[in-house]
């Protein structure tokens, strides 16, 4: 790992911890909560406050690089293909209701390719990290996907993008299609942590539609570096795509077969 990458990794880890602890303090004492669009897309004052902290610190440390954040959008001043992609609170609906399952996600991307991914869950005090080509770690310990090979032994996870009406029917059909084929399906409410849970072997696979770059940039890198296969549904996977399937290599084709059916 070169010196510049190591500096950026250490910076992202420290910043993710700082932001996560700020968010944790706010979960039981929310200021305002409102809808960004439609009936389901929630944003809280904590989302905005945490993102401002993260964006400020990144721009102060690396003033020639772009920041793309879920709440504040993209700063266009960086034009060199280098971009920090930030989700200040992934799992905002959980957060807004006091459910302690959410995280901060920070990724460093060059020419659309994630090179660094850091995710911090402040309630579990779990820090996930990965640098492309260097493996994935949780709290300093190397992690890897499990070796489950049969769907009947698998616990899968998915998510519902309620505001994306064009995906509602297919999401429900997919959910139903797995009944009787897998051990269980879970919906935890944080796409980023779902990918990390595949990476550390807690769940066997994850799929979802209508995601954004901040939902997948860090998580997909961590999952890949832990040995997971990451693909799109009917499209080549990209952090700017709309779909994702993450699973250990033994299950990926079997999961996709059920989804496509």
Secondary structure, DSSP 8 states (H G I E B T S, - for coil): --HHHHHHHHHHHHHHHHHHHHHHHHTTS---EEEEETTTEEEEHHHHHHHHHHHHHHHHH-TTSEEEETTTEE-TT--SSEEEEEEEEE-HHHHHTT-S--EEEEEEEETTEEEEEEEEETTTTEEEEEETTS-EEETTEEE-------GGG-EEEE---TT-GGGHHHHHHHHHHTTTTSSEEE--S-HHHHHHHHHTTSSSEEEEES--HHHHHHHHHHHHHTTEEEE-SSS---TTSSEEEEEETTTHHHHHHHHH-
